[in-house]
């Protein structure tokens, strides 16, 4: 089945998309989201401009997310590959609370997590007031999906891990950042973690953050 630009039998793989941009991604940001709804945020069809997919053909990939349910309603029944009026995706995947900090020069945000002494990621500071002073550890970067997402990027989000890849040019975790939207979540950007990039920062906090990524809480989102 075809769901708003993604094939159901390879859906987790096809979620590995991000907006086309310069390297490094400098301002100005990509286009805003379309004014009229045409696809859910987890689909590349929900944004304007160029799209790129991670080439996973030559790397060892372990998919961490599983599709529990996916439903879309075509805008025109005679055009099953066209726009949709609604779309719902439920994944079972590692979900980790993360803090986002926008970069003032480049079109991305640093993604950090707070990890306790047991190696578990903790949420907003209010979740552990009175506890140890957990320091944030950068684990990757978030590339917003649109100018709107960059403008409204939340301070805290949910990091949804899709896969762990081993090999060149990707080495580490991949996924997306989501934020609450009513009783559901919406995707706001692509997450990339390159395990080699942070090796210079090895230490206790680094090791705990890697353990938190490795042992992220599995839940539906």
ChimeraX attribute file (.defattr): number of C-alpha atoms within 10 A of each C-alpha:
attribute: neighborCount
match mode: 1-to-1
recipient: residues
	/A:1	11
	/A:2	14
	/A:3	24
	/A:4	25
	/A:5	18
	/A:6	19
	/A:7	14
	/A:8	16
	/A:9	11
	/A:10	10
	/A:11	17
	/A:12	19
	/A:13	20
	/A:14	17
	/A:15	19
	/A:16	22
	/A:17	20
	/A:18	22
	/A:19	22
	/A:20	15
	/A:21	18
	/A:22	10
	/A:23	8
	/A:24	9
	/A:25	15
	/A:26	15
	/A:27	14
	/A:28	11
	/A:29	20
	/A:30	22
	/A:31	15
	/A:32	16
	/A:33	18
	/A:34	14
	/A:35	6
	/A:36	7
	/A:37	14
	/A:38	20
	/A:39	26
	/A:40	22
	/A:41	21
	/A:42	25
	/A:43	20
	/A:44	24
	/A:45	20
	/A:46	19
	/A:47	24
	/A:48	15
	/A:49	14
	/A:50	12
	/A:51	14
	/A:52	12
	/A:53	14
	/A:54	14
	/A:55	12
	/A:56	16
	/A:57	7
	/A:58	12
	/A:59	15
	/A:60	14
	/A:61	18
	/A:62	12
	/A:63	16
	/A:64	19
	/A:65	21
	/A:66	14
	/A:67	16
	/A:68	12
	/A:69	11
	/A:70	14
	/A:71	14
	/A:72	18
	/A:73	16
	/A:74	19
	/A:75	16
	/A:76	12
	/A:77	10
	/A:78	8
	/A:79	10
	/A:80	17
	/A:81	16
	/A:82	17
	/A:83	21
	/A:84	22
	/A:85	14
	/A:86	15
	/A:87	18
	/A:88	16
	/A:89	19
	/A:90	15
	/A:91	19
	/A:92	18
	/A:93	24
	/A:94	23
	/A:95	26
	/A:96	24
	/A:97	21
	/A:98	27
	/A:99	21
	/A:100	21
	/A:101	17
	/A:102	20
	/A:103	13
	/A:104	10
	/A:105	10
	/A:106	16
	/A:107	23
	/A:108	25
	/A:109	21
	/A:110	18
	/A:111	26
	/A:112	21
	/A:113	27
	/A:114	25
	/A:115	23
	/A:116	19
	/A:117	11
	/A:118	9
	/A:119	19
	/A:120	20
	/A:121	23
	/A:122	17
	/A:123	18
	/A:124	15
	/A:125	12
	/A:126	7
	/A:127	9
	/A:128	13
	/A:129	9
	/A:130	8
	/A:131	9
	/A:132	9
	/A:133	11
	/A:134	16
	/A:135	12
	/A:136	16
	/A:137	21
	/A:138	20
	/A:139	23
	/A:140	20
	/A:141	23
	/A:142	25
	/A:143	25
	/A:144	27
	/A:145	31
	/A:146	24
	/A:147	17
	/A:148	16
	/A:149	17
	/A:150	21
	/A:151	12
	/A:152	11
	/A:153	20
	/A:154	18
	/A:155	13
	/A:156	19
	/A:157	24
	/A:158	22
	/A:159	29
	/A:160	29
	/A:161	25
	/A:162	25
	/A:163	20
	/A:164	20
	/A:165	22
	/A:166	18
	/A:167	12
	/A:168	10
	/A:169	13
	/A:170	22
	/A:171	19
	/A:172	21
	/A:173	24
	/A:174	23
	/A:175	26
	/A:176	28
	/A:177	30
	/A:178	26
	/A:179	18
	/A:180	12
	/A:181	9
	/A:182	7
	/A:183	5
	/A:184	12
	/A:185	19
	/A:186	17
	/A:187	22
	/A:188	24
	/A:189	28
	/A:190	23
	/A:191	26
	/A:192	20
	/A:193	21
	/A:194	18
	/A:195	16
	/A:196	10
	/A:197	12
	/A:198	13
	/A:199	10
	/A:200	8
	/A:201	12
	/A:202	9
	/A:203	10
	/A:204	9
	/A:205	20
	/A:206	19
	/A:207	13
	/A:208	20
	/A:209	24
	/A:210	17
	/A:211	16
	/A:212	21
	/A:213	23
	/A:214	15
	/A:215	15
	/A:216	20
	/A:217	15
	/A:218	16
	/A:219	13
	/A:220	15
	/A:221	17
